[in-house]
Amino acid sequence: MAVTPKFVCSIPGNVSSVLYYNSSASSIEDVWTLWTSTDNYIVAQLENGEIWELNQCSRSRREGSLNLAYEYNGNKSVFSCSHGYVYDHTKWKSTIVTEWDLVCEREWLAKLTQPTFMLGVLIGAVIFGDIADRMGRRHIMWFTSIGQFLFGIVVAFTFDYYSFVVARFLLAMVSSGYLVVVFVYVTEYVGIKVRTWASMHVHAFFALGVMVVALVGFLVRTWWVYQIYLSITTLPFVLCCWMLPETPFWLLSVGRYEEAQKVINIMARWNKVSTPCKISELCSNQQDALVSSRTGDNDVSTMKKHNILDLFCNRYIARRTITVWLIWFTGSLGYYVFSLSSINLGGNEYLNLFLIGVVELPSYVIACIGMDKLGRRNTLIPSLISSALICVLIMLIPQDFNVLIILANMAGKFTIGVAFGLIYLYTAELYPTIVRSLAVGSGSMMCRVGSVVAPFCVYLTSVWIFMPLLLVGIMAFLSGLLTLMLPETLGKPLTNTLMEAAEMGRKQDISSEKSPPAESGVMLQKIEILDQETQGIEK
């Protein structure tokens, strides 16, 4: 979309002949295949006899010479590109660069499109994650899915660069919010036994999305048509989102017990269970009294507004948040650095992008198997440490061994992909229902910070060619060590309160302290355990 093709300054008048070294043609378009270096220039002669030297960001008119030759040592008059530019449309018919002349002194505007998009992703992940914890997962999925389609179409029909950036920023916000909320929705709706594979299906479709982008980009070479096609692919989700009910976990966390019971009854009918669980039967007498007291008015705890500061409410949760954020950041940074070699393999860039999506799929399968057999933490630690060791290995491979370097980079991308796919589910399981979307959203925010920082990290190759790999290796190793302090969540029900979440990080059981266990959390655990029994009956 923001690709810059070959280009030179345009000149006033009709071109009669063009010269590039010893090759001549009748038009500038005929010499693009010969033009290999942007430092060179093209000589063009107009029908009125004027001879011009055309560079990318300037043009020179030869004075007092009517002889068409490539080399010229006479006087020249230098002009700016006031008449626009001539672009090579052989490969791309239209990009935003050719649409709004984002070259030369306006080149920085083209480079700004990706950081502003990632900024929208960053902000959207936090905002919609927080709103989803307050208003529910269902409403935010409705809003963001509709927003993805509408803003995607709006981007295609923007009339200038600035409206394009604004529309794409809004598209990034709703797309990021949609991904975060959908992941939390899936996590809360499935039981312990299938939670791993269900969550990885989200990542698998993300990899398929990369392949679809590569395929559409290969078939469609006009940027606004390309944008429309990608927007149309989101339409099925808009049509089906209205059918999805709210998650029982969120309804119970805000005291809406009757609605939660209705959803559970729907789940029972769908799974063909004749005797669905009753919320009242899962509660003790004390909890029944609590439910009845909340029929008219919600208590203070139910109405409490949660924000990002709750992710640092005590030392256990704060330490967990810092570690999780570092893993998100490292995963994004490592993913970008390891992908550089994959993208720049040479040949067809669309095929290379397609292969990047293909490589991600087996990493998610390995992540699923490891998470179910070894646990979340015991899978995450080896993947991060392996990524750090691969960084060291790449630095030790001689630069002449290109194949080995490429294979090592692909291996690094594989291992960091395992960690990157795992951290979504692990984050959702480490935090309670009341801040779960916010936790995943804030982690996604740190991921986007890594995506924004990554291009600047690559510039450090001018200092030392292995500097980006060194930074990724250090951060991956540090993240792996800090992961040792995280609790294991394999086979454990989702928590509902911050107290329950903090309990996972303590060596001593919280029951030995003065604080009693949270009633709603116990009830949610019973419901999730019963859900496993329901799945067993269905099978």
C-alpha positions in Angstrom: 0.0 0.0 0.0 2.8 2.4 0.8 5.4 0.9 -1.6 7.6 3.4 -3.4 8.2 2.4 -7.1 10.9 3.8 -9.3 10.3 7.4 -10.2 11.9 10.5 -11.7 10.9 14.1 -12.1 8.3 14.9 -14.7 9.0 17.6 -17.3 6.7 20.0 -19.2 6.1 19.0 -22.8 6.0 15.9 -24.9 8.9 13.5 -24.8 10.2 12.4 -28.2 13.1 10.2 -27.1 14.8 8.9 -24.0 18.3 7.8 -23.3 19.7 5.7 -20.5 23.5 5.1 -21.0 23.6 3.3 -24.3 19.9 2.3 -24.4 17.4 4.5 -26.1 13.6 4.5 -26.1 10.6 6.6 -27.1 9.2 7.0 -23.6 10.4 7.1 -20.0 8.2 4.0 -19.2 10.3 1.9 -21.6 13.5 2.3 -19.6 12.3 1.3 -16.1 13.6 -2.2 -16.6 17.0 -0.9 -17.3 17.2 1.6 -14.5 18.9 -0.2 -11.5 20.3 2.6 -9.4 18.5 5.6 -8.0 21.7 7.6 -8.2 21.6 7.5 -12.0 19.6 9.8 -14.2 17.6 9.6 -17.4 18.1 11.9 -20.4 14.9 12.9 -22.2 14.5 15.1 -25.3 11.3 17.0 -25.9 9.6 17.6 -29.2 10.8 21.2 -29.1 14.4 20.1 -28.9 15.1 20.7 -25.2 17.2 18.1 -23.5 16.6 17.3 -19.8 18.4 15.2 -17.2 15.9 13.6 -14.9 16.8 12.6 -11.4 14.4 11.5 -8.6 14.2 14.8 -6.8 15.5 17.3 -9.3 15.7 17.9 -13.0 18.4 19.8 -15.1 17.9 21.4 -18.5 21.0 21.4 -20.7 21.8 24.8 -22.1 23.0 25.3 -25.7 23.0 21.7 -26.7 20.7 19.9 -29.1 22.9 16.8 -29.3 21.3 13.8 -27.5 24.0 12.1 -25.5 24.1 10.6 -22.0 27.3 12.4 -20.8 27.3 16.2 -20.8 29.8 18.7 -19.3 28.2 21.9 -20.4 26.0 24.4 -18.5 22.8 23.2 -16.9 19.8 24.9 -15.2 18.6 23.0 -12.2 14.9 22.9 -11.3 12.7 21.3 -8.6 10.0 18.8 -9.5 7.3 21.3 -9.8 5.5 19.4 -12.5 5.2 16.2 -10.4 6.8 12.8 -11.0 6.7 9.9 -13.5 6.3 6.6 -11.7 7.0 3.0 -12.8 3.5 1.3 -12.9 4.8 -2.0 -14.1 4.6 -3.7 -10.8 2.1 -1.6 -8.9 -0.6 0.3 -10.7 -1.2 2.7 -7.8 0.0 3.1 -4.2 -0.5 5.9 -1.7 3.0 7.1 -2.6 2.1 7.6 -6.3 -1.4 8.9 -5.4 -0.2 11.8 -3.3 3.5 12.1 -4.4 5.0 11.0 -1.1 8.6 11.1 -2.3 11.6 13.4 -1.9 10.8 16.1 0.7 7.4 14.4 1.4 8.9 11.0 1.9 8.7 11.2 5.6 4.9 11.3 5.3 4.9 7.8 3.7 7.2 6.5 6.5 4.8 8.0 9.1 1.8 5.9 8.0 3.0 2.7 9.7 3.9 4.3 13.1 0.6 6.1 13.2 -1.2 2.8 12.4 0.7 1.0 15.2 -0.1 3.9 17.5 -3.8 3.3 16.8 -3.4 -0.4 17.5 -1.7 0.5 20.8 -4.4 2.9 22.0 -7.2 0.7 20.8 -6.0 -2.3 22.7 -6.0 -0.4 26.0 -9.2 1.6 25.4 -11.4 -1.3 24.2 -9.9 -3.7 26.6 -10.9 -1.4 29.5 -14.3 -0.7 28.0 -14.9 -4.4 27.5 -14.3 -5.0 31.2 -16.9 -2.3 32.1 -19.6 -2.8 29.4 -19.1 -6.4 28.5 -17.4 -8.4 25.7 -20.5 -8.7 23.5 -21.1 -5.0 22.9 -17.5 -4.2 22.1 -17.3 -7.1 19.6 -20.4 -5.6 17.9 -18.9 -2.1 17.8 -15.4 -3.1 16.7 -16.5 -5.6 14.1 -18.7 -3.0 12.4 -16.0 -0.4 12.8 -13.5 -2.7 11.0 -15.7 -3.0 8.0 -16.8 0.7 7.9 -13.4 2.3 8.5 -11.8 -0.2 6.1 -14.1 1.1 3.3 -13.6 4.7 4.4 -9.8 4.3 4.1 -10.3 3.2 0.5 -12.2 6.4 -0.4 -10.1 9.0 1.4 -9.5 12.1 -0.7 -6.1 13.1 0.6 -3.1 11.9 2.7 -4.3 13.4 6.0 -7.8 11.9 5.8 -6.1 8.6 4.9 -4.0 8.7 8.0 -6.9 9.6 10.3 -9.2 6.9 8.9 -6.4 4.3 9.1 -5.7 5.3 12.7 -9.3 4.7 13.6 -9.3 1.4 11.7 -6.2 0.3 13.7 -8.0 1.2 16.9 -11.1 -0.9 16.3 -9.1 -3.8 14.7 -6.9 -4.0 17.8 -9.8 -3.8 20.1 -11.6 -6.5 18.2 -8.7 -8.9 18.4 -8.2 -8.3 22.2 -11.9 -8.7 23.0 -12.5 -11.7 20.8 -9.5 -13.5 22.4 -10.9 -12.9 25.9 -14.3 -13.9 24.7 -13.0 -17.3 23.4 -11.0 -17.8 26.6 -14.0 -17.2 28.9 -16.4 -19.4 26.9 -14.4 -22.6 26.6 -13.5 -25.0 29.4 -10.1 -25.9 30.8 -9.5 -29.0 28.6 -10.0 -27.2 25.3 -8.9 -23.7 26.2 -5.4 -24.1 24.8 -6.4 -25.3 21.4 -9.3 -22.9 21.2 -7.1 -19.9 21.9 -4.5 -21.0 19.4 -7.2 -21.2 16.7 -7.3 -17.4 17.0 -3.6 -17.2 16.2 -3.9 -19.8 13.4 -6.4 -17.6 11.7 -4.1 -14.6 12.2 -1.4 -16.5 10.2 -4.0 -17.4 7.6 -4.8 -13.7 7.4 -1.2 -13.0 6.6 -1.4 -15.5 3.7 -4.7 -13.9 2.5 -3.0 -10.5 2.5 -0.2 -11.8 0.4 -2.6 -13.5 -2.0 -4.8 -10.4 -2.4 -1.7 -8.2 -2.8 -0.4 -10.5 -5.5 -3.7 -10.3 -7.4 -4.6 -6.7 -6.8 -2.0 -4.0 -7.5 -4.2 -0.9 -6.9 -4.1 0.2 -3.3 -7.7 1.3 -2.8 -9.1 -1.8 -4.5 -6.8 -3.9 -2.4 -8.2 -2.1 0.7 -11.8 -2.8 -0.3 -11.1 -6.5 -0.8 -9.6 -6.8 2.6 -12.5 -4.9 4.2 -15.0 -7.2 2.5 -13.4 -10.2 4.2 -14.5 -8.8 7.6 -18.2 -8.6 6.6 -19.1 -12.2 7.7 -18.0 -11.4 11.3 -20.3 -8.3 11.3 -23.2 -10.5 10.2 -22.7 -13.1 12.9 -21.6 -11.1 15.9 -25.1 -10.1 16.9 -25.9 -13.8 17.6 -23.3 -14.2 20.2 -24.4 -14.0 23.9 -22.4 -12.3 26.7 -20.0 -14.5 28.6 -21.3 -15.9 31.9 -18.0 -15.0 33.6 -18.5 -11.3 32.9 -22.2 -11.4 33.8 -21.4 -13.1 37.2 -18.5 -10.7 37.8 -20.9 -7.7 37.7 -23.7 -9.4 39.6 -26.1 -10.0 36.7 -27.0 -13.5 37.8 -30.4 -13.9 36.0 -28.8 -13.1 32.7 -25.9 -15.5 33.4 -28.4 -18.3 34.2 -30.1 -17.7 30.8 -26.8 -18.0 29.0 -26.0 -21.2 30.9 -29.4 -22.6 29.9 -28.6 -21.8 26.3 -25.3 -23.5 26.5 -27.0 -26.6 28.1 -29.5 -26.8 25.2 -26.7 -26.4 22.6 -24.7 -29.2 24.3 -27.9 -31.3 24.6 -27.7 -31.5 28.4 -31.1 -32.1 30.0 -30.2 -30.7 33.5 -28.3 -27.5 33.2 -26.6 -26.2 36.3 -28.3 -23.8 38.5 -26.4 -20.8 39.8 -28.3 -20.9 43.1 -27.3 -24.6 43.6 -23.6 -23.7 43.2 -23.8 -21.0 45.9 -23.7 -21.5 49.6 -26.4 -20.0 51.9 -24.2 -17.0 52.4 -23.8 -16.6 48.6 -27.6 -17.0 48.1 -28.1 -14.1 50.5 -25.5 -12.1 48.7 -27.3 -12.8 45.4 -30.7 -11.8 46.8 -29.3 -8.6 48.3 -27.9 -7.6 44.9 -31.3 -8.1 43.2 -32.1 -4.4 43.4 -28.8 -2.7 44.1 -25.3 -3.6 43.3 -22.8 -3.3 46.1 -19.7 -1.2 46.1 -17.4 -3.9 44.9 -19.7 -4.7 41.9 -19.8 -1.0 40.9 -16.1 -0.3 41.4 -14.4 1.0 38.3 -11.2 -0.8 37.4 -8.4 0.8 35.6 -4.8 0.0 34.6 -3.6 0.8 38.1 -5.3 -2.4 39.3 -2.6 -4.3 37.4 -0.2 -3.0 40.1 -2.6 -3.4 43.1 0.0 -5.5 45.1 3.5 -6.7 44.7 2.4 -10.1 43.3 0.3 -8.7 40.6 2.7 -5.8 39.9 5.6 -8.2 39.4 3.5 -10.4 37.2 2.4 -7.4 35.1 6.0 -6.2 34.5 7.1 -9.7 33.5 4.1 -10.1 31.1 4.7 -6.7 29.5 8.3 -7.5 29.0 7.4 -10.8 27.3 4.9 -9.0 25.0 7.5 -6.4 24.1 10.3 -8.9 23.5 8.0 -11.2 21.4 7.0 -8.3 19.1 10.6 -7.0 18.8 12.0 -10.5 18.1 9.3 -11.3 15.6 10.2 -8.2 13.6 14.0 -8.8 13.7 13.8 -12.5 12.8 11.4 -11.7 10.0 13.8 -9.4 8.3 15.7 -12.2 6.6 12.5 -13.9 5.7 11.1 -10.8 4.0 14.4 -10.0 2.2 15.0 -13.5 0.7 14.8 -12.1 -2.8 12.4 -13.2 -5.5 8.7 -12.5 -5.2 8.0 -10.5 -2.0 4.4 -11.8 -2.0 5.6 -15.4 -1.9 7.9 -14.5 0.9 5.1 -12.9 2.9 2.9 -16.0 2.2 5.7 -18.3 3.5 6.0 -16.2 6.7 2.4 -17.0 7.4 3.0 -20.7 6.7 5.9 -20.8 9.1 3.8 -19.5 11.9 1.2 -22.3 11.8 3.5 -25.2 13.1 4.8 -22.9 15.9 1.3 -22.6 17.2 0.8 -26.4 17.0 4.0 -26.9 19.0 2.8 -24.3 21.5 -0.5 -26.1 22.0 1.1 -29.5 22.6 3.7 -28.0 25.0 1.1 -26.0 26.9 -1.1 -29.0 27.4 1.7 -31.5 28.2 4.3 -29.3 30.0 2.3 -26.3 31.1 2.2 -22.7 30.1 5.3 -21.6 32.0 7.4 -24.7 31.2 6.7 -24.1 27.5 7.3 -20.3 27.5 10.7 -20.5 29.3 12.4 -22.8 26.7 11.0 -20.9 23.8 12.4 -17.6 25.1 15.8 -19.1 26.1 16.0 -20.8 22.7 15.4 -17.5 20.9 18.2 -15.9 22.9 20.6 -18.8 22.0 19.6 -18.6 18.3 20.5 -14.9 18.4 24.0 -15.8 19.6 24.2 -18.6 17.0 23.4 -16.2 14.1 26.2 -13.9 15.3 28.7 -16.8 15.2 27.7 -17.9 11.6 30.1 -16.5 9.0 28.3 -14.0 6.7 29.1 -16.0 3.6 26.8 -18.8 4.8 23.6 -17.2 3.7 21.5 -20.4 3.8 22.5 -21.2 7.4 21.7 -17.6 8.4 18.3 -17.8 6.8 17.6 -21.2 8.4 18.7 -19.8 11.8 16.5 -16.8 11.4 13.5 -19.0 10.5 14.3 -21.1 13.6 14.3 -17.9 15.7 11.1 -16.8 14.2 9.6 -20.2 15.1 10.7 -20.2 18.7 9.6 -16.6 19.2 6.3 -17.5 17.5 5.7 -20.1 20.2 6.2 -17.5 22.9 4.2 -14.9 21.0 1.2 -17.3 20.6 1.4 -18.6 24.1 1.4 -15.2 25.9 -2.1 -14.3 24.8 -3.7 -17.2 26.6 -1.2 -17.1 29.5 -2.1 -13.4 30.1 -5.8 -14.1 30.0 -5.4 -16.9 32.6 -3.1 -14.9 34.9 -5.6 -12.1 35.5 -9.2 -12.2 36.9 -12.4 -11.5 35.0 -12.7 -7.9 36.2 -9.5 -6.8 34.5 -8.9 -9.6 32.0 -9.6 -7.6 28.9 -7.6 -4.7 30.3 -4.6 -7.0 31.0 -4.6 -8.5 27.5 -5.1 -5.1 26.0 -2.2 -3.6 28.0 0.0 -6.5 26.9 -1.1 -5.9 23.3 -0.2 -2.2 23.9 3.4 -3.2 24.9 3.5 -5.5 21.8 2.7 -2.5 19.6 5.4 -0.5 21.4 7.8 -3.2 20.3 6.5 -2.9 16.8 7.0 0.9 16.8 10.5 0.6 18.3 11.6 -2.3 16.1 12.3 -0.2 12.9 14.5 2.2 14.9 16.2 -0.8 16.4 17.1 -2.0 12.9 18.9 1.4 12.3 21.5 0.2 15.0 23.0 -2.1 12.3 24.9 1.0 11.3 26.6 0.9 14.7 27.1 -2.9 14.6 25.5 -5.3 12.2 24.5 -7.7 15.1 23.2 -5.0 17.5 19.5 -5.7 16.9 20.1 -9.5 17.5 22.1 -8.7 20.6 19.3 -6.6 22.1 16.7 -9.3 21.2 18.9 -12.0 22.7 19.4 -10.1 26.0 15.7 -9.3 26.4 14.6 -12.9 25.5 17.0 -14.3 28.0 15.9 -11.9 30.7 12.3 -12.6 29.9 12.9 -16.3 30.2 14.4 -15.9 33.7 11.6 -13.7 34.9 9.1 -16.2 33.7 10.3 -18.5 36.4 8.4 -16.3 38.9 5.1 -16.6 37.1 2.6 -19.2 38.4 1.5 -22.1 36.3 -2.1 -21.9 35.1 -2.5 -25.3 33.4 -5.7 -27.0 34.5 -6.7 -24.2 36.8 -10.1 -22.4 36.6 -10.1 -18.7 35.6 -10.1 -16.4 38.6 -12.6 -13.6 39.1 -11.0 -11.3 41.7 -7.7 -9.7 42.1 -7.3 -11.5 45.4 -7.7 -14.9 43.8 -5.2 -13.9 41.0 -2.7 -12.8 43.6 -3.2 -16.1 45.4 -1.7 -18.0 42.5 1.6 -16.1 43.0 1.9 -16.8 46.7 3.7 -19.8 48.2 1.3 -20.0 51.1 -2.4 -20.5 50.6 -4.4 -17.4 51.1 -6.8 -19.3 53.3 -4.3 -19.2 56.1 -4.6 -15.4 56.1 -7.5 -13.4 57.6 -9.2 -12.6 54.3 -11.9 -15.1 53.3 -12.1 -16.4 49.7 -14.2 -14.5 47.3 -17.7 -16.0 46.9 -18.1 -15.1 43.3 -14.8 -16.6 42.4 -15.7 -19.9 44.0 -18.9 -20.0 42.1 -17.2 -19.3 38.8 -14.7 -22.1 39.5 -17.6 -24.5 40.1 -19.3 -23.5 36.9 -16.2 -24.0 34.9 -15.6 -27.4 36.5 -19.2 -28.3 35.7 -18.6 -27.2 32.2 -15.9 -29.8 31.9 -18.3 -32.5 33.2 -20.9 -31.3 30.6 -18.4 -31.7 27.8 -17.7 -35.2 29.0 -21.4 -36.1 29.0 -21.7 -34.7 25.5 -18.9 -36.9 24.3 
